[in-house]
Amino acid sequence: MKTIIVPTDFSDYSDRAVEAATKLAGRFGAGIILFHCLELPQKTNIEDDEEFIEETYNSRQNADLLLTKYTFPADIIVRKVIRRGSVSEELSKFVETEKVDLIVLGSHGVKGFKTRFMGTNAQKTVRAVHVPVLVIKKGFSDSLKNVIFASNFNESEQEVFSRFVEFILPFNPTLHLLYIKDSDFWDMTYTLAHEIMDKFVAIASPLSCETHVQRDFSSSGGVLRYIEKNYADMVAISNHERHPVKRIFMGSTVEALVNFAQIPVLSFDFEKEAVEEIS
């Protein structure tokens, strides 16, 4: 891992994300990009709009000043980037052109019907980008001891899981592989689930692994209830793209975790080409 990007709006949640990114950068020897978006009113013709130009200039100056509040160890290279527009859209454009290995994002989590349609910045980012996203709410400990990986453990998940193991290996945690059985008719049996998960245990070697098969009404609810009952430092999940209409009415396990899980959530996306094949 060489580059970690942290979007910040200078809130307490962003501060926690910057702190987490700093710990990870120290662990991996990575650089950090501080990313801020000026969310100004949209203008179609700004060349002659002196008031808008002045507002943009003042906002930029203020952002430059606020970015100086973050301090880092001398051995971490830090770059500051300021854009104008939507955070999720500008961040997605940026990671398309720049080599970024991880996005660390602070979030407060949101509940309710409005979120299904509008989404939080964390949700929108997870939908838009094709790099791993680590969502932080309450803080991040770099002494990870117990980490959950929730999945359906299909063969297509093995590539994502291998990248996850590469990321988590330096922390040497115990991995808890979690399969949620949400249908008696369509789902595999408990025995078959454990047999399939054993293939992932082999991929995770030399890390210690435990396999768990839980019965629940939904995948997202099952993962959240497992987190509530079992101590873990982080939960990781692969990010299948979901059709927007299906997402509104059925939800997404990744986005449910981003919204409601109180521990850090690490979303590992399929490579863009693989996503297009699956869609």
C-alpha positions as CSV (number, residue, x, y, z in Angstrom):
1,M,0.0,0.0,0.0
2,K,1.5,3.3,-1.1
3,T,-1.3,5.9,-1.1
4,I,-4.2,6.5,1.3
5,I,-6.7,9.3,0.6
6,V,-8.9,10.9,3.3
7,P,-11.8,13.1,2.4
8,T,-12.3,15.7,5.1
9,D,-15.0,18.3,5.9
10,F,-13.1,19.2,9.1
11,S,-15.8,17.5,11.3
12,D,-15.0,15.3,14.3
13,Y,-15.8,12.3,12.1
14,S,-13.3,13.4,9.5
15,D,-10.7,14.0,12.3
16,R,-11.1,10.3,13.3
17,A,-10.6,9.2,9.7
18,V,-7.4,11.3,9.5
19,E,-6.2,9.7,12.7
20,A,-7.0,6.2,11.4
21,A,-5.2,7.0,8.1
22,T,-2.2,8.2,9.9
23,K,-1.9,5.0,11.9
24,L,-2.3,2.9,8.7
25,A,0.2,5.1,6.8
26,G,2.7,4.5,9.6
27,R,2.1,0.7,9.5
28,F,2.4,0.4,5.7
29,G,4.9,3.2,5.0
30,A,2.2,4.9,2.8
31,G,1.6,8.6,1.9
32,I,-1.6,10.4,2.7
33,I,-3.7,12.7,0.5
34,L,-6.0,15.0,2.3
35,F,-9.0,15.7,0.1
36,H,-11.5,18.5,0.6
37,C,-14.4,19.6,-1.6
38,L,-15.8,23.1,-1.8
39,E,-19.6,22.4,-2.1
40,L,-20.5,25.8,-3.6
41,P,-23.8,26.6,-5.5
42,Q,-23.7,25.4,-9.1
43,K,-23.2,28.2,-11.7
44,T,-23.5,27.9,-15.4
45,N,-21.6,31.1,-16.2
46,I,-19.1,32.0,-13.5
47,E,-16.6,34.1,-15.6
48,D,-18.5,37.4,-15.0
49,D,-19.9,36.5,-11.6
50,E,-17.6,38.5,-9.3
51,E,-19.5,37.5,-6.1
52,F,-19.2,33.8,-6.9
53,I,-15.5,34.2,-7.8
54,E,-14.9,35.9,-4.5
55,E,-16.9,33.3,-2.6
56,T,-14.9,30.5,-4.2
57,Y,-11.6,32.3,-3.4
58,N,-12.6,32.8,0.2
59,S,-13.7,29.3,0.6
60,R,-10.5,28.0,-0.8
61,Q,-8.4,30.2,1.5
62,N,-10.5,29.0,4.5
63,A,-10.0,25.4,3.4
64,D,-6.3,25.8,3.1
65,L,-6.2,27.3,6.6
66,L,-8.3,24.5,8.1
67,L,-6.1,21.8,6.5
68,T,-3.2,23.1,8.5
69,K,-4.9,21.8,11.7
70,Y,-3.8,18.3,10.8
71,T,-0.3,17.3,11.9
72,F,1.6,14.2,10.9
73,P,4.8,12.4,11.7
74,A,7.8,13.7,9.8
75,D,8.2,10.4,7.8
76,I,4.7,10.5,6.3
77,I,4.4,12.4,3.0
78,V,1.2,14.4,2.9
79,R,-0.4,16.0,-0.1
80,K,-3.4,18.4,0.1
81,V,-6.0,18.4,-2.7
82,I,-9.0,20.8,-2.9
83,R,-11.8,20.4,-5.5
84,R,-15.1,22.1,-6.1
85,G,-18.3,20.0,-6.3
86,S,-19.9,16.8,-4.8
87,V,-17.5,14.9,-2.5
88,S,-18.5,11.5,-3.9
89,E,-18.4,12.6,-7.6
90,E,-15.1,14.5,-7.3
91,L,-13.5,11.7,-5.3
92,S,-14.6,9.1,-7.9
93,K,-13.0,11.2,-10.6
94,F,-9.8,11.7,-8.7
95,V,-9.2,8.0,-8.0
96,E,-9.9,7.2,-11.6
97,T,-6.8,9.2,-12.6
98,E,-4.6,8.8,-9.5
99,K,-3.2,5.6,-8.1
100,V,-5.0,5.3,-4.7
101,D,-4.9,2.1,-2.6
102,L,-7.3,3.0,0.1
103,I,-10.0,5.6,1.0
104,V,-10.5,6.3,4.7
105,L,-13.8,8.0,5.3
106,G,-15.4,9.4,8.5
107,S,-19.1,8.8,8.8
108,H,-21.9,9.4,11.4
109,G,-24.2,6.8,9.9
110,V,-27.8,7.8,9.0
111,K,-31.1,6.1,9.5
112,G,-34.5,6.5,7.8
113,F,-36.4,6.5,4.5
114,K,-34.6,9.6,3.2
115,T,-31.2,7.8,3.3
116,R,-32.5,5.0,1.0
117,F,-33.1,7.6,-1.8
118,M,-30.4,10.2,-1.1
119,G,-27.7,8.3,0.7
120,T,-24.8,9.6,2.8
121,N,-21.4,10.6,1.4
122,A,-20.1,7.3,2.7
123,Q,-22.7,5.3,0.8
124,K,-22.3,7.3,-2.4
125,T,-18.5,6.8,-2.2
126,V,-18.8,3.0,-1.7
127,R,-21.1,2.9,-4.7
128,A,-18.9,5.0,-7.0
129,V,-15.3,3.9,-6.5
130,H,-13.5,0.7,-7.3
131,V,-10.9,0.8,-4.5
132,P,-11.1,-0.3,-0.9
133,V,-13.0,2.0,1.4
134,L,-12.6,2.0,5.2
135,V,-15.4,3.8,7.0
136,I,-14.7,5.1,10.5
137,K,-17.3,6.2,13.0
138,K,-15.9,6.0,16.6
139,G,-12.2,5.5,16.0
140,F,-9.7,2.9,14.8
141,S,-7.2,0.7,16.7
142,D,-4.2,-0.5,14.7
143,S,-3.9,-3.5,17.0
144,L,-6.5,-5.5,15.2
145,K,-7.2,-8.8,17.1
146,N,-10.5,-10.0,15.8
147,V,-11.7,-9.1,12.2
148,I,-14.9,-10.4,10.6
149,F,-15.1,-11.1,6.9
150,A,-18.8,-11.5,5.8
151,S,-19.5,-13.1,2.5
152,N,-21.5,-15.6,0.5
153,F,-18.2,-17.3,-0.2
154,N,-18.8,-17.9,-3.9
155,E,-15.8,-18.7,-6.0
156,S,-15.9,-15.1,-7.4
157,E,-15.2,-13.9,-3.9
158,Q,-11.8,-15.5,-3.7
159,E,-10.0,-12.7,-5.6
160,V,-11.5,-10.1,-3.3
161,F,-10.7,-12.2,-0.2
162,S,-7.1,-12.6,-1.3
163,R,-6.6,-8.8,-1.5
164,F,-8.3,-8.5,1.9
165,V,-5.9,-11.0,3.4
166,E,-2.9,-9.1,1.8
167,F,-4.2,-6.0,3.5
168,I,-4.9,-7.5,6.9
169,L,-1.8,-9.8,7.2
170,P,0.5,-7.3,8.9
171,F,-1.9,-7.0,11.8
172,N,-2.0,-10.8,12.3
173,P,-5.6,-10.9,13.7
174,T,-7.9,-13.8,14.1
175,L,-10.3,-13.9,11.1
176,H,-13.9,-14.7,11.6
177,L,-15.4,-15.9,8.3
178,L,-19.2,-15.2,8.5
179,Y,-21.9,-16.7,6.3
180,I,-25.5,-15.6,6.9
181,K,-28.0,-18.3,6.0
182,D,-31.2,-16.3,5.2
183,S,-33.2,-18.9,3.2
184,D,-33.8,-22.5,4.0
185,F,-34.9,-23.3,0.5
186,W,-32.2,-21.7,-1.6
187,D,-29.2,-21.5,0.8
188,M,-26.6,-24.2,1.1
189,T,-26.6,-26.6,4.1
190,Y,-24.6,-25.8,7.2
191,T,-22.2,-28.6,6.3
192,L,-21.7,-27.5,2.7
193,A,-21.2,-23.8,3.9
194,H,-18.4,-24.9,6.2
195,E,-16.8,-27.0,3.5
196,I,-16.8,-24.0,1.1
197,M,-15.5,-21.7,3.7
198,D,-12.6,-24.1,4.3
199,K,-11.2,-23.0,0.9
200,F,-11.1,-19.4,2.2
201,V,-9.4,-20.6,5.4
202,A,-6.6,-22.0,3.2
203,I,-6.3,-18.7,1.3
204,A,-5.9,-16.9,4.6
205,S,-3.0,-19.0,5.8
206,P,-1.0,-18.4,8.0
207,L,-3.7,-16.3,9.7
208,S,-5.8,-18.0,12.3
209,C,-9.4,-18.5,11.1
210,E,-12.8,-19.4,12.6
211,T,-15.9,-20.1,10.5
212,H,-19.4,-19.1,11.5
213,V,-22.7,-19.9,9.8
214,Q,-25.6,-17.9,11.3
215,R,-29.4,-18.1,10.5
216,D,-31.2,-14.8,10.0
217,F,-33.9,-13.1,8.1
218,S,-31.5,-11.0,6.0
219,S,-27.8,-10.9,5.2
220,S,-27.4,-7.3,6.5
221,G,-29.4,-7.9,9.6
222,G,-27.5,-11.1,10.3
223,V,-24.1,-9.5,10.1
224,L,-25.2,-6.5,12.3
225,R,-26.6,-8.9,14.9
226,Y,-23.4,-11.0,14.9
227,I,-21.4,-7.8,15.4
228,E,-23.6,-6.8,18.4
229,K,-23.1,-10.2,20.1
230,N,-19.4,-10.8,19.3
231,Y,-16.5,-8.5,19.9
232,A,-14.6,-7.4,16.8
233,D,-12.3,-4.6,15.8
234,M,-13.4,-4.4,12.2
235,V,-15.8,-6.0,9.7
236,A,-14.9,-6.5,6.1
237,I,-17.1,-7.3,3.1
238,S,-16.9,-7.4,-0.6
239,N,-18.9,-4.8,-2.5
240,H,-21.2,-6.2,-5.2
241,E,-22.7,-3.4,-7.2
242,R,-26.5,-3.4,-7.0
243,H,-29.0,-1.9,-9.4
244,P,-30.1,1.5,-8.0
245,V,-33.8,0.6,-7.9
246,K,-33.1,-2.7,-6.1
247,R,-30.9,-0.9,-3.7
248,I,-33.8,1.4,-2.7
249,F,-36.2,-1.3,-2.0
250,M,-34.0,-4.2,-1.0
251,G,-31.0,-2.4,0.4
252,S,-27.3,-3.4,0.2
253,T,-25.4,-5.3,2.9
254,V,-22.4,-3.1,2.4
255,E,-24.4,0.1,2.7
256,A,-26.3,-1.2,5.7
257,L,-23.0,-1.8,7.5
258,V,-21.8,1.6,6.5
259,N,-24.9,3.1,8.0
260,F,-25.4,1.1,11.1
261,A,-22.3,-0.8,12.2
262,Q,-20.4,1.1,14.9
263,I,-17.1,-0.6,14.3
264,P,-14.9,0.2,11.3
265,V,-16.2,-1.2,8.0
266,L,-13.8,-2.2,5.2
267,S,-15.4,-2.5,1.8
268,F,-13.4,-4.4,-0.8
269,D,-14.6,-3.9,-4.3
270,F,-14.3,-6.2,-7.3
271,E,-12.0,-5.0,-9.9
272,K,-13.9,-2.8,-12.4
273,E,-13.6,-5.3,-15.2
274,A,-14.9,-8.1,-13.0
275,V,-17.9,-6.0,-11.8
276,E,-18.9,-5.5,-15.4
277,E,-18.8,-9.2,-16.1
278,I,-20.9,-10.0,-13.0
279,S,-23.5,-7.2,-13.8
